[in-house]
């Protein structure tokens, strides 16, 4: 069993020293289900990319901006949202940690 908040602290330190401002860890890979911890320093962006079959984003720490063709969505600590089925990007508005849950195929 993993302590997510301890992992956030470890990955935040890694992200702060990484040239790209981020650090991630695959928490669970069970068939088509994947859960990943993604930690981003303020201003770091995950550029536009496609959505898996189904995905959600849960913010453990900080604030992030999820940008889609439908417009921007800001999520703060403790907030959860489905990721729309369209290309999107993610930007850390503060030092942030999110759990991405994705179904990659059925």
N, C-alpha and C positions, 0 to 999 in steps of 0.2 A: 504494500500500500504506500502510495506516495503522498507526501505533505506538499500540496500545491503551493502554499505560501512560502515554504522554504525553497522550493524550486524557482519561484519567481525571484527571490533574492539572489540566488546563484546565477540565474540567467540575466538578471539586470546588470550584475557586475561584468559578465561576459559581453553583453551588448554595449556597455559603456566603453569597453576597450576595443571592440570590433570596428573595423573601418566602415562597415555598412550599417552600424548602429542597431543590430538586431541579433537575437539568439533564439533558438527554438529546440524543442525536444518532442519526439513522438511519444505520447503517453500510452496509447492503446492502438493496436492494429489487430482487428478481429474480423476476418473475412472482408466485407466491403466497408466496415466501420473503422474510421480513424479519428483519434482525438490527439490534437497537438497543442502544446503550450508555445505561444509566440510572444516574445518580449521585444519591445521596440523603444528606443530612446526618443525623446521629444523631437518631432519633425521628420522622423524616419518614415519612409513610405514603401509599401509593397505595391509596386506599379500595377497597372491594369492587367488583369488575368481572368481566365474563365472560371466559372463555378462548377464544382462537381455535381453529381446527380442531386444531392441535397446537402445543405450545410447550415450550421448555426454558429453564431459568435457570442461568447459570454465574456464580459469584461471583468477581470479579477482586480485590476488596478489601473488607475489613470483614466484618460479619455481618448477615444479614437474617433476618426471620421471615416465612415464607409461611403464611398462615392460610387454611384451607379448611374445608368442612363436616366433613371427615374428621379435623380437628384441626390443631394447629400443627406446623410443621417449621422447624427452625433450620438455616441453611446458613452455613458459614464460607468464608473465602478458599480458592479452589481447588476448592470443592465444586460439584457439578452435579446438577440434578434435573429430571425432567419436571414440568410443571405439570398437575395433575389437571384433568379435564374437568368443572369445576364453578366456581362463583363463588369468588373468592379475593381476598385483599388482601396487600400486601407492606409490611413495616415495616423501616426501617434501625435495627438495634440498635447500630451504630457508623456512622461515616462509611463509606459503602459504594458500590461500583460493581459493576453486574451487566451481563451481556450476555443480553438476551432474544432468543431465536431463535423465530420464529413462522411457521407456515404458515397463511395466512389463507383459503385456499380451494383446491380442487383441480379 
